[in-house]
């Protein structure tokens, strides 16, 4: 259900949550995610009510307590006019619009069936984007776009309301799955003013952040200087883990497979913190950054010690595990020079 929710498949996600709750009423995680989806669909009162009912069955549960606190605060913001609840599909006030172009080197990597994800976020605020949209291929560039208040993803944990200054992101996704963030063309624009029209940006393989020009329009040509004078990660963000991976004795790959590299918190079960999806070309260099963090209902902090897993997947489906894997545990966040062998 969570996978479907993050893949912009709300009806299928709600069906999954309802099926779980039919078997186990007040199931904690199913209730939390159903509440998030209910809030996103424009019913904050019901979203809070779902959590309140579950709290009666699970008094003192930490996850429910935190989710209820966030949902209640978000609902109160909506009622006070400080956060806009999602309006009906279509229409809405302009957040940002413009044109996307594609760098020739990036264009050459496209097959014709990719998906384009657009989003705006509050700078310095982790969690889900303020507003997002999905455009399914085939994609033709130059491509015009607009994000409006109809695209707001209001939910507990999201940065409520549209800020005056935003970070805009356009990302090509090779498999249409928002949970995976493989190496693919990317454009990140910082300092975008709310209501900007005529913004232009170019998707590149490097995905180097660019600063919005004064006035909020015109072409973006000046890359941001990296913090501290160092080079930014290739896909943007702080490096979490970097290294190489090779096949072990007896293992083979045709090149049609994919490789999933994931980062987990050793102290937290459940889905990984960050995932990168790469083509299976060995020996393979990989890099997972903060740009690969899987955003959920609230902030996801990466601890100082992490587990790094690399897995060869033969069918491209992250839900199946049908290939060799290698894991290193308890390494320092930001580690480089990892050398893993798939067995």
HELIX and SHEET records of a PDB file:
HELIX    1   1 UNK A    2  UNK A    6  1                                   5    
HELIX    2   2 UNK A   10  UNK A   23  1                                  14    
HELIX    3   3 UNK A   28  UNK A   40  1                                  13    
HELIX    4   4 UNK A   44  UNK A   57  1                                  14    
HELIX    5   5 UNK A   62  UNK A   80  1                                  19    
HELIX    6   6 UNK A  104  UNK A  107  1                                   4    
HELIX    7   7 UNK A  149  UNK A  151  5                                   3    
HELIX    8   8 UNK A  227  UNK A  229  5                                   3    
HELIX    9   9 UNK A  290  UNK A  292  5                                   3    
SHEET    1   A 3 UNK A 143  UNK A 148  0                                        
SHEET    2   A 3 UNK A  94  UNK A 102 -1                                        
SHEET    3   A 3 UNK A 196  UNK A 203  1                                        
SHEET    1   B 5 UNK A 131  UNK A 136  0                                        
SHEET    2   B 5 UNK A 115  UNK A 122 -1                                        
SHEET    3   B 5 UNK A 165  UNK A 173 -1                                        
SHEET    4   B 5 UNK A 186  UNK A 193 -1                                        
SHEET    5   B 5 UNK A 210  UNK A 211  1                                        
SHEET    1   C 3 UNK A 284  UNK A 289  0                                        
SHEET    2   C 3 UNK A 239  UNK A 247 -1                                        
SHEET    3   C 3 UNK A 335  UNK A 342  1                                        
SHEET    1   D 4 UNK A 274  UNK A 279  0                                        
SHEET    2   D 4 UNK A 258  UNK A 265 -1                                        
SHEET    3   D 4 UNK A 305  UNK A 313 -1                                        
SHEET    4   D 4 UNK A 325  UNK A 332 -1                                        
END                                                                             
